[in-house]
Amino acid sequence: MRLPKLLKFASLVIALAVFVSACSSSTDNDISAEQAKATALAESTYSAPDSTPVFTPTPVSRTPEQQPLSTPELVEILTPSVVQIAVSLDRGQGVGTGVILDEDGLILTNWHVVEGAIAITVGFEDGSIAEGELFRRDPQIDLAIIKVTRQTGLKSAIFGDSDALRIGEDVVAIGHALGLRGGPTVSKGVVSALDRTIVGEVGGDLTGLVQTDAAINEGNSGGPLVNMFGEVVGINTAKINIGDRIGFAININAVKTAAYSLIAQGPVLTPGFLGVGGVDVTRALARALRLPVGEGFGVTVIEPGSPAAEAGIEPDDIIVQLDTTEITSGQDLTDFLREHPTGSVIKITVVRDAQFLVSLQATLVERPER
């Protein structure tokens, strides 16, 4: 017996979560002539650079007596640390946003902003423009680090603690929405929810997200979500197209962990790609469908030709274990793949037909380019 309810539920979630196109602006004509000219001069192809010393984010030095900032004060503090990113692509051009990570020229943004870029141009608050290169990437959490050189006077952002966020807390999103000229766009809202998971393309589920009702539009991708103390608590990455003010940001603690691990390790192997998409099987869903497990990751989409397909994973299988790691959610799956690079041979344990425990084996590969 298949699990049509699980598949139907997952299809609804997939329809709601269109994540890449929602936040990066890509067009043949939306970038100004000046940007296009500057972009044409930049050449940025991915290379494995030498190992780089670990940089420490600007520490949070807030005192218990410190009062929240007004929105204008917050914007004044953060704007110098926010950059516009223009990319040349085979299909045209695109615009996104970045956050200055350190004074030596490392900049955080989304992987989907620079994926496939032939050239990258970075525009700063003072009007200066620099060529950028892709320095590191973690497609698993949609994170990229860009590097610029010979750029002085950079102001790194202050990075906060996303674990301290509370639902209902005021936040501000800053970014180059729609690639409009004249500086970044500012929108204000609240933290609507925490620890969200959205289903994107196969193998591209994003987990541990901060949900906000601060307006996020195309071009905001890679920009900061900031609390009212001027601390970056997330990197804006997605919105639900059919919803009203439902946006998502990668929590900054996950960003810091990934970014500084990548920087410290130097050239690293790409996280393994399994090729499945799906939904979290919660205890409530498991009870409703009378499943023999309390939690897991329900597979609803399988990439053709992927390791998952070759291993024999089927729709409605519930992944409950990878090697010896228990899988209770998409976050567990994401974390496991990040720690197992391309070429890893893994054992997959799934519940099939709501009754059989099946063991499979797969060899992880590099995530295919889109």
N, C-alpha and C positions, 0 to 999 in steps of 0.2 A: 504494500500500500504506500503510495507516494504521500507527500505532505502538501496538498494544494493550498492550504491556508497559509503556510509559511511562505510559499512562493508568491501568493497573492499579496501578502503583507509586504514582502520585500519589494515587489514591483511598485507598490505605492511609494515606498521610501526612495527607491531609485528615481522615480519620476519627479519627486520633490527636490532632490539634491543634485542640481547641475552645477558643479563647482568650479571648473576652470574658466568657462566663458563668462561667469558672473562677475569676475573681479579684474581681469586683465583686458585692456582695450587694444584690439588689433584691427588695423584698417590700412588701406592704401593711402588715405588722404587726411587722417586726423592729426598727424604730427605736423608742426609748423615747418616751413621751408628751412629755417635755421637749424632745427633739430635734425631734419633729414640730411642736410649737408654735413652736419657734424657726425651723424651716425655713419654716413658713407665713408668717413675718414677712419673710423675705428675698425680694428680687426680683432675679434675675440673668439678664439677656438679653445675648447677645453684641453688643458694639458695637466699632467700630474706634477705640480711644483715640489720644490724641496720642502722638507719638514720645517714648520714655522713655530716659533715660541708661542706659548699660550698667553693670550691677552686676558686680563681680568676686566669684566664689565665695570663701569663706573658704579661704585658701591652705593647702596641706599643708606643715606645718613639722616633719615628722618627721625626727629625726636618726638616723644609722646605729646609735646605741647604744640607741635607744628600743625597749622591750620590748613585745610584744603585751599587750593588756589582758585581764583576766578577763571573762567574759560579764556578770556583774553590774556591773562597772565600765563596760563598754561601754554597757549599757542605761541606766545612770545618766546618761551623757554625752549619749546620743542622744535619749532620751525627750522632753526639752523641745522638740526640733526636729521631732517627729512629731505630726501633727494628724489628727483624724477629720473626714471630709467626709460630710455628710448632704445628699442632694438630693431635691427633689420632682420627680416625673416625671408625665407623663400617665397612666402605668400604675400609679402608686403611689409608693413611696419607695425609696431605695437608700443604701448606705453604702460608703465607700471610705476611703482613707488618703492623706495628703499629707506632703511634706517641705518645711520652711521654707527658702526659697532665699536670702532676705535680710531684714534687719531692717526694711525698709520695707513688708513685707506681701505679697511675692510667694511663692507656694507652688506646688511641682511636684506633679502627679498624672498619672494616665492620662486620655486623652481619653475612653475608654469609661466612665469613672466619671461624668463630667459631661455627656456627650453627651445632648442633649435635655432638660437640666435646666430646669425652670421657676424654681426657686430653689435656692440653695446656702447651706449653713450650715457654718461651720468651728468645731470644738471643740478647744480648746487644753489642754495638759497641766495648767495651773493651774485648770481648770474653767470658764474664761471661754468665751463663745460670740460669734462675730462673723458678720455677713452677708458673703458672698463674691460676687464677680462673675468671670465668665470673662474673662480678660485677653488671652491668646493661646492658640493651638492649632496643633498639627501632627499631624493624623490619620495621616499617613504612618508615623510611628513611635509612634503612640498616646500622644502627649504633650499635656498641657494645663497652662497656668499660670493659677492663680486669684489674685485680688488682694483683700486685706482692708485697710480703712483705719481710722485712729484706734485701732490696736491697739499698745500699747507693750510693751517688754520682750521682743520676739521674739528667739529665739536661732536663728541660721542653722546649718544642718548643715555639717560639714566634708566636702568633696567630694574623693574620691581619684582615682586614675588606673586605669581599668579595663584599660588595655593592660598594666599590670604584674601583673594577676591570673595565678595559676598553678593548673592543674587539681590538685585535692586540697587547696587552701587552705581553711582554716576561714572560714565566713561566718555572719552572723546576719540573719534576716529579722524586721523589726519592722512591725507593722500591726494594724489593728482588724479582726481575723479574725472573720467572722460578725456583726460589729456588736455584740459582747458589751460589756456595761457593765463599768466598773472599770479602764479603761486599756488600752493596746495589748497584743497578744499577741507573745511572743518565741519564735522557733524557731531552732535552730542546725543547721548542716550543713556541707557542703563545696561548692566549685566542682566540679561534675560534668563540665562541658564548656564550651568557649568557641566563639564565632562560630556559634551555632546559628541555623537558620531554621525557623520554623513557619508553616504555611499556615492562615490563618483564612478569613474571608469573602473574597469576590471583591475583588481589589485591596487586600487587607489583610494580605499576608504581612509578618511581622516578621522582621527580619534582624539579624545581629550580636549575638544574645542571649547572655547568661550563663545556663547551665543550673545548677541547684542542687538538692540534695536536702533543703534546709531546707524544712520544711512551709510551703506557701503555700495559703491557703484563701480563700473568698469574703470580701470585705472588705479583703483585703491589697492590692488593686490600688492603685498609686500610692505604696506605702510603700517604705522604703529596704532595700536589701540592703547590709550593712555588713561590711567586713573587720575583723580583730581589732585594728586600730589606731584604730577609731572613725571610719573614713572611708567615706562612701557610695560604693559602687562600682557600684550598679545601682538601677533602679526596678522593683519587682516588678510583673509584668503578666499572667502566665499560668501555667497548669499543664495537664498532660494528664490528663483526667478518669479514663481507664481505667488509668493508670499508678500506680505507687507512689512518691510523693515525687519527681516529675519536674516541677520548676517552672522558670520563666524570668523573667529581668529584663532590661530595656533597659540596655545598658552605659552607664555614666555619662558617658563621653567623648562618645558620640553625643547624650546628653541635654543636656550643657553646650553643645555646638556648636549644636544646634537652638534651645535656650532663649535663649541670649544673642544669637544672630542675630535671632530674632524680636523680642526686646526692643529691640535696637539699631535695627532697621529701622522700628519703628513699624508702622502698618497695612500689611500685606503681602497680596499675592494668595495665594489658596489654592493649594497644590500641585496640579498637574494629576492628573486621574483617567483611567486608561485602561480599567480594567474587566476585568483578567485575573487569574487565579490559576493557580498551577502549582508546578513543582518545578525545582530546579537540575539541569541536565544536566551531571554531572561527567564527567571523562575516563573513569572506569571504566564509568559508565552508557553513555556514547557508544560505547565499544568493545563492550560487551555487546549493544547494539542495532544495531551496525554503522552508526552515523551518520556523515555526511560532515563533521561539525564536532566539535571536541574539547570545547567547552563552550558553554553558552547557558542560556536559560530556557525550559523546556518548558511550553507552555500546556495546561492540563487543564480549566479552567473559564473561561467567558466570560459576563459580565453581559449579559443581554438589553437591547438598546437602548443599550448603552454605546458609546463611541468605538471600542473594539476590535471590537465586533460590526458596527458600521457600516463599519469599514475593511475587513472581510472576513477577519479573523483566524479561524482554524479550530482546533478541538481537535487537539492533537499537533503544531501548529506550534511551531517552536523559534525564539524571538526571539534574534537574534545581534547586532543593531545597531539603535540608535535615533539618527536623524540620523547624526552621525559618531562616536557613542560606542559602543564595543564592549560588548556585554552578555554577561557570562560567568556571571551568577548573579542571584538575586533581589535581592541587595544593590545590584548595579549598576542594576537597574530602579528600585528605590526611590530611590536617589540621583539618578537622571536625572529622575524625576517631581518630586522636591522642588525641583529647579532649574528646572523648566519649569511655570509656573503655568497656571491655567485660561485657555483661549483659545489656547494655543500650538498651532501646526500642526506636526506632527512626521512624519518619514519612518520607517517601520518595515521592517526587513529580516528576513525569516523563512526558515527552511529548512522545506520542506513535502514530505511523502511521502518523507523521507530522501534526497531527490535534487535537488529544485528550489529555486532561490533566488528568492524572491518579494518585490517591493517594494510596500509599501502606504502609505497616508497617513491620518492621523487628526488630529482636532482635540480636544484635551483639554478636559474639562469639570470642574466642581466635583464633588467626591465627594458622592453622594446621601446624605441622612440615612437612618438605619436605624430 
